[in-house]
Amino acid sequence: MNFKDLENYIDINQEDMEKHSYEELQKFIYHFMLNIPFEAIDVFNGDKITMDVEKNIDKFVNEQRGGLCYENNLVTNAYLKDRGFDTKLLSGYVKPPNKDWKEMDTHLTTLVTIDGKDYIADTGFGHFPSQPIPLDGTYVYDEDDIYRIIPAEDQDNAYYVQTIKNNGESTEWTDLLFFENVDRELGYFDARYDFTINHPKYAFKKMLMINKKTPHGHNTMSLNNVTITTEDGKEKIPVTADNYRELLKKYFGLDVRIPKLENQKQEQ
């Protein structure tokens, strides 16, 4: 595996990572998300993706692209395991904002155990903490959000990732992800991967979603807008067939065509 290329690309050090500390795990997640966006461009375009770790590292480093959980999180799991971290490959059900739970546990993520304490280390969810989330309910503060993981009341060894706005006013936690703390073989995800790529109901075949962490917040792109979120607030830039390539390059470091976006904009 060309993990050294990945380390150089996201600016982390192998010797530091082999300390297997919380601080180095936190650094890895943050640097990964700063340099490798969550993006569903290939699925939106109708192109194939792969769960081959080597090919995905090449996609990140040499094509300067990002990917879905089957790409970003799978590379994360393989890398951390190779550098000696105690990891599990988990599956989870996603709860999109204001929508029902996904019908399959299509999300692939990583659990890391450090000094007997378990953490979710996720680099392929979209807008998600750029740091580990402990399973013991400890709050994680990231940008203007608070995150926590709580046990499911009606199922053993199962958990919810929840979030709430850190504004002193919000009182209701929102579910983001349900997962079981069960180490999955990679083959478990074959049917989920097939659903993601081929099923017409899969969300990212119909909607464009790109998210990249920045030192001051994060940038998000949909078919309609690029949203730049910082501690000072949000700025929206309309997306057109003429400007989207420039926006992709400027705010996400991506140099890629999206023919489906061009066609939809021309039809409007």
Solvent accessible surface area in square Angstrom, and as a share of the most:
residue,aa,sasa,rsa
1,M,141,0.63
2,N,38,0.20
3,F,8,0.03
4,K,104,0.44
5,D,63,0.33
6,L,0,0.00
7,E,1,0.00
8,N,102,0.52
9,Y,59,0.22
10,I,0,0.00
11,D,100,0.52
12,I,15,0.07
13,N,72,0.37
14,Q,56,0.25
15,E,133,0.60
16,D,40,0.21
17,M,1,0.00
18,E,77,0.34
19,K,132,0.56
20,H,70,0.31
21,S,30,0.19
22,Y,65,0.25
23,E,110,0.49
24,E,23,0.10
25,L,0,0.00
26,Q,62,0.28
27,K,75,0.32
28,F,0,0.00
29,I,0,0.00
30,Y,69,0.26
31,H,35,0.16
32,F,0,0.00
33,M,16,0.07
34,L,39,0.19
35,N,49,0.25
36,I,2,0.01
37,P,4,0.02
38,F,16,0.07
39,E,3,0.01
40,A,1,0.01
41,I,0,0.00
42,D,21,0.11
43,V,4,0.02
44,F,2,0.01
45,N,37,0.19
46,G,56,0.54
47,D,74,0.38
48,K,141,0.60
49,I,13,0.07
50,T,44,0.25
51,M,31,0.14
52,D,59,0.31
53,V,18,0.10
54,E,69,0.31
55,K,131,0.56
56,N,1,0.00
57,I,0,0.00
58,D,56,0.29
59,K,21,0.09
60,F,0,0.00
61,V,28,0.16
62,N,103,0.53
63,E,100,0.45
64,Q,89,0.39
65,R,20,0.07
66,G,0,0.00
67,G,1,0.01
68,L,4,0.02
69,C,12,0.07
70,Y,1,0.00
71,E,2,0.01
72,N,0,0.00
73,N,0,0.00
74,L,9,0.04
75,V,0,0.00
76,T,0,0.00
77,N,9,0.05
78,A,24,0.19
79,Y,0,0.00
80,L,0,0.00
81,K,111,0.47
82,D,82,0.42
83,R,24,0.09
84,G,44,0.42
85,F,10,0.04
86,D,89,0.46
87,T,9,0.05
88,K,64,0.27
89,L,16,0.08
90,L,0,0.00
91,S,3,0.02
92,G,1,0.01
93,Y,74,0.28
94,V,29,0.16
95,K,49,0.21
96,P,24,0.15
97,P,103,0.65
98,N,156,0.80
99,K,122,0.52
100,D,127,0.66
101,W,87,0.30
102,K,51,0.22
103,E,112,0.50
104,M,49,0.22
105,D,9,0.04
106,T,11,0.06
107,H,9,0.04
108,L,0,0.00
109,T,0,0.00
110,T,0,0.00
111,L,2,0.01
112,V,0,0.00
113,T,37,0.21
114,I,13,0.07
115,D,148,0.76
116,G,72,0.70
117,K,74,0.31
118,D,40,0.21
119,Y,19,0.07
120,I,1,0.00
121,A,0,0.00
122,D,3,0.01
123,T,4,0.02
124,G,1,0.01
125,F,37,0.15
126,G,8,0.08
127,H,67,0.30
128,F,6,0.03
129,P,1,0.01
130,S,7,0.05
131,Q,35,0.16
132,P,0,0.00
133,I,0,0.00
134,P,8,0.05
135,L,18,0.09
136,D,92,0.48
137,G,24,0.23
138,T,68,0.40
139,Y,97,0.37
140,V,10,0.05
141,Y,122,0.46
142,D,10,0.05
143,E,65,0.29
144,D,75,0.39
145,D,8,0.04
146,I,19,0.10
147,Y,4,0.01
148,R,50,0.18
149,I,0,0.00
150,I,50,0.25
151,P,88,0.56
152,A,10,0.08
153,E,182,0.81
154,D,130,0.68
155,Q,72,0.32
156,D,135,0.70
157,N,79,0.40
158,A,2,0.01
159,Y,37,0.14
160,Y,56,0.21
161,V,0,0.00
162,Q,19,0.08
163,T,23,0.13
164,I,19,0.10
165,K,95,0.40
166,N,72,0.37
167,N,82,0.42
168,G,84,0.80
169,E,139,0.63
170,S,45,0.29
171,T,127,0.74
172,E,141,0.63
173,W,51,0.18
174,T,69,0.40
175,D,41,0.21
176,L,24,0.12
177,L,0,0.00
178,F,27,0.11
179,F,1,0.00
180,E,49,0.22
181,N,17,0.09
182,V,57,0.33
183,D,85,0.44
184,R,46,0.17
185,E,141,0.63
186,L,78,0.39
187,G,47,0.45
188,Y,66,0.25
189,F,0,0.00
190,D,83,0.43
191,A,58,0.45
192,R,41,0.15
193,Y,45,0.17
194,D,75,0.39
195,F,25,0.10
196,T,0,0.00
197,I,10,0.05
198,N,77,0.40
199,H,60,0.27
200,P,101,0.64
201,K,124,0.53
202,Y,21,0.08
203,A,21,0.17
204,F,36,0.15
205,K,46,0.19
206,K,125,0.53
207,M,70,0.31
208,L,2,0.01
209,M,46,0.21
210,I,0,0.00
211,N,11,0.06
212,K,32,0.14
213,K,23,0.10
214,T,26,0.15
215,P,98,0.61
216,H,117,0.52
217,G,3,0.03
218,H,19,0.08
219,N,11,0.05
220,T,28,0.16
221,M,0,0.00
222,S,37,0.24
223,L,34,0.17
224,N,92,0.47
225,N,44,0.23
226,V,0,0.00
227,T,20,0.11
228,I,26,0.13
229,T,13,0.08
230,T,47,0.27
231,E,130,0.58
232,D,136,0.70
233,G,36,0.34
234,K,141,0.60
235,E,99,0.45
236,K,130,0.55
237,I,37,0.19
238,P,89,0.56
239,V,6,0.03
240,T,58,0.34
241,A,32,0.25
242,D,141,0.73
243,N,40,0.20
244,Y,2,0.01
245,R,92,0.34
246,E,119,0.53
247,L,12,0.06
248,L,0,0.00
249,K,110,0.46
250,K,140,0.59
251,Y,40,0.15
252,F,2,0.01
253,G,30,0.28
254,L,1,0.00
255,D,100,0.52
256,V,24,0.14
257,R,125,0.45
258,I,0,0.00
259,P,51,0.32
260,K,65,0.28
261,L,0,0.00
262,E,31,0.14
263,N,80,0.41
264,Q,55,0.24
265,K,34,0.14
266,Q,134,0.59
267,E,143,0.64
268,Q,158,0.70
